[in-house]
Amino acid sequence: MTENPSAHRLAAFVADLPKAELHVHHVGSASLRIVSELAERHPGTVPTESEALRAFYEFRDFAHFIEVYLAVVALIRTPDDVRYLTYEVARELATTQSVRYAELTCTPYTSVLAGIAIEDYTDAIEDARVAAERDFGLVLRWIYDIPGEFGLPAADATLGYALDHRTDALVGFGLGGPEVGVPRPQFEPHFTTARAAGLHSVPHAGETTGPQTVWDAVRLLGAERIGHGTSSASDPALLAHLAERAIPLEVCPSSNVATRAVASLDEHPLRQFVEAGVVVTIGSDDPPMFGTTLNREYEIAADLLDLDEHGVADVARAGVAASFAPDDVKARLHDEIAAYVAG
């Protein structure tokens, strides 16, 4: 196969392009290296021999992804594990993906279920956040999400963590987990309370269910961004509404294929979103578990949208603009992108 020089140049451009990452999960970002360290600390849950662990971690299908995800959750047993995971995820975002600002979606409910007090959990992620900004120049912010499969008790608890143990770095309130059988309307009171407290609404919706889930997220949960929103493509009125209200979709192409939200990258509706005037950002979701990186997702988006380097830089700018970063951080990152493109 002949190497495509333009694709190689674009990949090199993407690799060092300063970026904001808005759709990435805390536990789901645990790389093979991080999992290996955690497995050494807590033997017996996953293989510790390198080849066996690599085979275990290689994405096969969505059921296997769930198995791996839960296995990693089971390895996070102490506040020090939480701190280690957070700091090392930050290291990899900053040093391998050129991420300057990230909103990490955290699910404290599962850590509390594992016996970690919410006070200790909060202290651990905050300690890692401060150290990551000092050591890597990465600004981290948190989105606490409800694991929808645990229902209203998890929603009650997550809201309590967000309100009663809040730090300045907590900017958003989300909803993840399965969509099928987890209707969004039941969480309306939780999002109403979170928004009244100044938290931004960023639920997942329309990934594995139809556009009505996205409508519910917008109308009932007050969504300011939508995680995935893939099925919005089938509803022209919804696309028009998202475009008119400038509600961004956090698009994660490889994840959408892995979860069968779309059949293939060739059938991904990213271009349809853009042509409808919808704001899109590019995220990596659970990158090591889906065998991808944020850089790779940018390359895929460039291919789907026929973007050159300037177009890819515009994607990065859209991520900054759609973020909940402080104004000075946004300005600094916009300047850094401009300088990189000019250079």
Rosetta blueprint (number, residue, H / E / L):
1 M L
2 T L
3 E L
4 N L
5 P H
6 S H
7 A H
8 H H
9 R H
10 L H
11 A H
12 A H
13 F H
14 V H
15 A H
16 D H
17 L L
18 P L
19 K E
20 A E
21 E E
22 L E
23 H E
24 V E
25 H E
26 H L
27 V H
28 G H
29 S H
30 A L
31 S L
32 L H
33 R H
34 I H
35 V H
36 S H
37 E H
38 L H
39 A H
40 E H
41 R H
42 H L
43 P L
44 G L
45 T L
46 V L
47 P L
48 T L
49 E L
50 S H
51 E H
52 A H
53 L H
54 R H
55 A H
56 F H
57 Y H
58 E L
59 F L
60 R L
61 D L
62 F H
63 A H
64 H H
65 F H
66 I H
67 E H
68 V H
69 Y H
70 L H
71 A H
72 V H
73 V H
74 A H
75 L H
76 I L
77 R L
78 T L
79 P H
80 D H
81 D H
82 V H
83 R H
84 Y H
85 L H
86 T H
87 Y H
88 E H
89 V H
90 A H
91 R H
92 E H
93 L H
94 A H
95 T H
96 T H
97 Q H
98 S L
99 V E
100 R E
101 Y E
102 A E
103 E E
104 L E
105 T E
106 C E
107 T L
108 P H
109 Y H
110 T H
111 S H
112 V H
113 L H
114 A L
115 G L
116 I L
117 A L
118 I H
119 E H
120 D H
121 Y H
122 T H
123 D H
124 A H
125 I H
126 E H
127 D H
128 A H
129 R H
130 V H
131 A H
132 A H
133 E H
134 R H
135 D H
136 F H
137 G L
138 L L
139 V E
140 L E
141 R E
142 W E
143 I E
144 Y E
145 D E
146 I E
147 P E
148 G H
149 E H
150 F H
151 G H
152 L H
153 P H
154 A H
155 A H
156 D H
157 A H
158 T H
159 L H
160 G H
161 Y H
162 A H
163 L H
164 D H
165 H L
166 R L
167 T L
168 D L
169 A L
170 L E
171 V E
172 G E
173 F E
174 G E
175 L E
176 G E
177 G L
178 P L
179 E L
180 V L
181 G L
182 V L
183 P L
184 R H
185 P H
186 Q H
187 F H
188 E H
189 P H
190 H H
191 F H
192 T H
193 T H
194 A H
195 R H
196 A H
197 A L
198 G L
199 L L
200 H E
201 S E
202 V E
203 P E
204 H E
205 A E
206 G L
207 E L
208 T L
209 T L
210 G L
211 P H
212 Q H
213 T H
214 V H
215 W H
216 D H
217 A H
218 V H
219 R H
220 L L
221 L L
222 G L
223 A L
224 E L
225 R L
226 I E
227 G E
228 H E
229 G L
230 T H
231 S H
232 S H
233 A H
234 S H
235 D L
236 P H
237 A H
238 L H
239 L H
240 A H
241 H H
242 L H
243 A H
244 E H
245 R H
246 A L
247 I L
248 P L
249 L E
250 E E
251 V E
252 C L
253 P H
254 S H
255 S H
256 N H
257 V H
258 A H
259 T L
260 R L
261 A L
262 V L
263 A L
264 S L
265 L H
266 D H
267 E H
268 H L
269 P L
270 L H
271 R H
272 Q H
273 F H
274 V H
275 E H
276 A L
277 G L
278 V L
279 V L
280 V E
281 T E
282 I E
283 G L
284 S L
285 D E
286 D L
287 P L
288 P H
289 M H
290 F H
291 G L
292 T L
293 T L
294 L H
295 N H
296 R H
297 E H
298 Y H
299 E H
300 I H
301 A H
302 A H
303 D H
304 L H
305 L H
306 D L
307 L L
308 D L
309 E H
310 H H
311 G H
312 V H
313 A H
314 D H
315 V H
316 A H
317 R H
318 A H
319 G H
320 V H
321 A H
322 A H
323 S L
324 F L
325 A L
326 P L
327 D H
328 D H
329 V H
330 K H
331 A H
332 R H
333 L H
334 H H
335 D H
336 E H
337 I H
338 A H
339 A H
340 Y H
341 V H
342 A H
343 G L
